[in-house]
Amino acid sequence: MAGAIEATGIGETKIKEAIANSDLIAHYNGTKLVIRAADLDEWIRSLPTENPRRSA
């Protein structure tokens, strides 16, 4: 999880929310959460490209 946070600048709460919503795939090595770089990249690519605060 820490690597995903560091790589994206997105907080733990948002990443956990994406996992809970099945928007981001999580794998487990025992009890350790693992997020593949490819899955993280795919999730980031699925996010909007427009800033909702600026499009109004």
N, C-alpha and C positions, 0 to 999 in steps of 0.2 A: 504494500500500500504506500509506504513512504516513497518508493521509487516513482510510482505513478503521480503522486502529489508533486514531487520535485520536478518530474519531467514536464508536467502540464501547467503547474501553478494553480490547479483546481483543488479545492479543499476536500478533506476526508468525507465530510457530510455529503457533498454532491457526488463523489465517487461511489459511496455506499448506496446512495439513492439510485444511481444509474444501475448498479448491480441488482438492487432489490426490484427495480422495474424491468429487469432483463434487457436493459439497453447496453450494458457492458458485461462481458462474460468474465466470471471469476473462476479460478481453479484453486484447488487446495492440495498442498503437500503436507499431509497430516492435518494439523490445525492451522498451518501457515497459509494465508491468502496469497495467491499468485495471480498477477494480471499479465498476460502476454503482451509484449510490445505491439504486435500486430492487432490484437483486439483493442488495445488502448487507442492506437492510431485510427482504427475503423470508427470507434465511438467519437473521437474528436472530429473526424471528417463528417459525421452525421449531424453535428451541431450546426445551428444557424450561422450563416456568414454575415448577416446583418445585425447590427447592434439595435435591440428593440427600443432603446432610449433615444436613438438618433433617427429612427425611421418614421417617427410621428410627425 
